[in-house]
Amino acid sequence: MFSSAAMANLACQHFRRITGPGTAPCRYLQTPMSVRKHSHPLLSGVFYSSDSTKATKRHGLVLGVYEPESDEGAIELSTAAESFNLNLSGRLMDLLNVSGGKLKAGKARVFHGLDQKYTSIAVVGLGKKSAGFNKQEGRKDCKENVRVAVAAGVRALKEGDCFNVTVDPCGDAHAAAEGAHLAVFKYDELKEESKRKPEVDLNLWINLASTDNENWVTGRTYAQGQNFARKLMEMPANKLTPSTYGEMVSKRLVDASAGDLSNLTIRVHQQDWIERHKMGAFLSVTRGSSEPPIFMEVSYQGSASSEKPLVLVGKGVTFDSGGISLKPSQGMDLMRADMGGAATVAGALWAAVSLQLPVNVVGLVPLCENMPSGNATKPGDVVTALNGKTIQVDNTDAEGRLLLADALCYACDTYKPESLIDLATLTGAIDVALGSGATGMFCNDHNLWKSLSRCGVETGDRMWRMPLYGHYSKQVTESRLGDVNNVGKHARSGGSCTAAAFLKEFVTCPSWAHLDIAGVMENKDEVPYLGKGMSGRPVRTLIEFIRQHRPPAS
């Protein structure tokens, strides 16, 4: 064993001490070291490292450690960390102990020069090993802790210029893959090359005796589906028009099928098709824009053709100015992501095709811009939907429900779905009600609600059930000029509820859910592994729902 003085020197030579602002320098520093400051939020403060760590090619490793179960207990290494520690004759555990010992959940501590292959090692806090389902939070902390911790480690290494990172499965390779891949997402392809950040190559630390690799691949696919949605939502509206969306998504789905298109059908319908199908509600939104609308229809047949499909409908307004009911200019740039419903449908479909899930899934996406012009729909206009109902349009900024009305009618009439789920950044009211804590879900089928809720528990991307009462239906069906009104009698009261009640007027499927994702559209710092920007939520919950779906016994 080392003496305490020797251990102090060793610690200062091989690790970066993660400290908070204002923390005093390391008291046991006894040899000349390079001292640097850095600005990464997870690694704020002063850290110490030897000059020998300035390698040109850096390979990082993320390892997990559990908190003690009690105040008197000792930290416990993950399986991968224990193996690595044994190979180092216990040096990793020694360094952890002298550098502060316990590591809080979601925090990272980085060491350098311990291993020839891995120039930098991020040890991350996994919380308590006994963590499981958290009833209060409505999620599995054992999974969420892994996502948060692995993301912290990967980001810490990336900040240290490690772009080849091996990841400890931390007891849940699926969750580790999600955290790692979601954490490295970036959208900088429109910047000059010198400002773009390198891609991070992520790999799994493999225990050959486990199924970790299979779970890692599945978790990676979940994250990549969400990242695809994030990219679509981040793209400027002049780069992602309705037609561009159709091209991009079609290509990604074809690529995911690995050349086997026998179970994949993609149709991109143009305006004449929309007109022939008498989708007057949808067309009323498109009138103000010079960009032609499209209606995208994707069918993936992963099961027998006799089985009814799951149908996903996504609102695809690639830019929402509000139309004649013009939005305020502040924050209007974020309305490039008003096609978040379309993006989440694309991400979920891509994952279903990539994983070759044994389920029939259909995606329907009406796409257009909502713009003001001399041709635009005016407040007070009355339009006719696919099912023949007339709609009084009192607010052209309540346009998403008009697209969805025709798409929902088409879904019910054409596919007679097993379950029907629509997703839309529909109302600011749901953001006021729930913030970014959960997706607001309105549902006419208790079993469908329970299934989606369980999937949110697994993915950490939760659902919260909202009321679909006749109380709200009455407010939208008592319209002066038409059968229904697109904002209802009391426009500012229960806005998300009246929007859902409006959609209900166009649904005949007995198993339907409406997911209002306006509150979860963007991430600031609420979900640590997502970072700042468009979130792509709740793609992983949708994928989990499709993956868990079992058709009813015949």
Helices and strands as residue ranges (DSSP letters): H 4-14, E 15-16, E 34-38, G 41-43, E 45-49, G 51-53, E 59-67, E 76-77, H 79-87, H 91-98, E 108-112, E 120-128, E 133-134, E 139-140, H 141-159, E 164-167, H 173-183, G 193-195, E 201-204, H 212-234, H 242-256, E 264-269, H 271-276, H 280-286, E 294-301, E 310-314, E 316-320, G 332-337, H 340-354, E 360-370, E 381-384, E 390-393, H 400-415, E 419-424, H 428-434, E 439-443, H 446-459, E 463-465, H 470-477, E 484-485, H 495-504, E 512-516, E 522-523, E 533-534, H 539-548
